[in-house]
Amino acid sequence: MNKLFRHIIALSLCLCTQLSAENFDTLFAKQTGLFLDSLDAAQNKQCLLSNDDPLRWKMQYNGGKRAGIQIKDLSEKQRALFGSTIKLVLSNEGWEMANKVAKQDGDAGLGKYFIACFDDPRKKEDFAFLLAEHHLTIVNFSVAEGELNEFGPILLGANPPELWKKD
C-alpha cells in the first residue's frame, strides 16, 4: 500500500465522528436546518442551491469563488451554527487539521471557504452539504431516503507538506 493511500485512510478515520448511522442522518439534517434557519434571505439564496445545480459537481483545483456563501460573511452566531454542523462530521483532530490547512493560505483561514447546501434538509431527505476552497474540501455527501449514499471527497492538501509530519 503506498504511503499516500495510507495517509488518506488514516485521515479519513480520524475525521469521522462516533455517531451511529441511524442517528447521523437525522441529526445532521436537523443541525444543517438550524444553520440554514439562521441565514437571512440573501444569504439563503447564496447557500441553498438545487440538488441538480451543475455547481454541485464542479471540480475546481485552484483557489477562488465556489458555490455557496463565504464563511467570512456569516455572523458570529451563524459561524457557531456552522461549526456545530461540521463537527458532526469531523473529530476534534479533524477539525484542528482542517483549520491548519485553511490557515496555510493566510490568516483568513476558514473565513475564505464556502458553504453550500444542495436541496433543503428541512424539506427533503435527499440533500448534499459542501465546504470547499483551495487545499480543502471537507464534506460533500448526500443523505437520501434515510441512507448515506455518497461520501467524498475529503481532500486536505498541504504545501509545503509540513502538516503531515506527525502522521
Disulfide bonds with the S-S distance in Angstrom:
none
